[in-house]
Amino acid sequence: KEELRQLVVNMNSLQEEYELKEWKEKEKQKKIIEIKPDVIVLLKENDGILQSDFWKLFDDEICKTAASDIVYSLIKEGKIERIKSGRSYILHYKE
């Protein structure tokens, strides 16, 4: 009963939180499509960059998250090589 009561009491804030997460995910998906070519250009121009430094090239959190997803997919496709370097990785874009 108490758990149900808490859900009812917090329904509005839970709904707002859910809608915000949903909006952020949609924005990230749009941003992925928008910036993928730019991410590839940055990887080529900054060949050998530390992954931790690469994220600093992006201004806002949505761009960083989108870039992270793009880099991850490029790694899975075999287009990026990651080499361990200290606490980070060196990124190499393979043509």
N, C-alpha and C positions, 0 to 999 in steps of 0.2 A: 504494500500500500504506500509506504513511504517513497519508494523509488518512483512509482507512478505519480505521486503528488509532486515530486521534484521535477519530473518531466513536464507536467502540466504547468507548474509555476515558471519553469525556464523555457517553455516552448518558443516564445518570441525570440529570445536571444539565441537559442539553438537553431532556429530557422534562419536568422540573419547570418549566423556563422556558416551554416551550410551554403547559403546563397553566395556569400563572399568567396568561399572555397571554389564553388562552381564557376563564378565569374573569373577568378584568377586562372583556373584551368583553361577556360575558353580563351582568355587573353594570351596565355602562354602558347596555346595551339596556333593562334593567329600569328603570334610573334615568331614562332618556329618557321612558318612558311615565309614570312616577311624577311627574316634576317639570315636564313640558311646560306644564301650566296655570299653575304658579307662575312659570315663566320669562316667560310672556306677561304675567301680572299685573305682574311686576317691570319689564318693558319699558314697559308703559303708565304705571306709577307714576313711572318714572325716564326719561320721554321726553327725549331729547336727551343722554343719558348717553354719556360716552366708552366705547367698547368695552373699553378697557383697565381702566377703573374698574368696568365691569359684571361682569367676571370676579371681581373682589374681593368680590362679594356672595355667593359660594359658598365653603363651608368646605373641602371635601375635593376631591381631584383627580378622583375619579369624577364628582362633581357638576359640576365645571368642564368636564370633557370632554363630559359629556352636554349641558350647557347650550350648549357650543360647537356641537355637532351640531344641536341644536334651532335655534339662531340661524341657522346655515348653511342649514338646510332652509327656515326662514321667509324668508330672503333669496331663495332660489330660487323660493319660492311668490309672491314679490312683496309679502309682508306687512311686511317691514322694509326701510327705506331706510338705506343707509350713506353718510355724507358724510365725505370725507377731512378730517382735522383734525390737522395736525402729523404725529406718528408713529402716530396712532391714527385711529379713525373715530367719528363721532357716530352713534348708533343712534336711529332714529325708527320706532316701530311705526305702521303704517298700518291704520286700521279697515277 
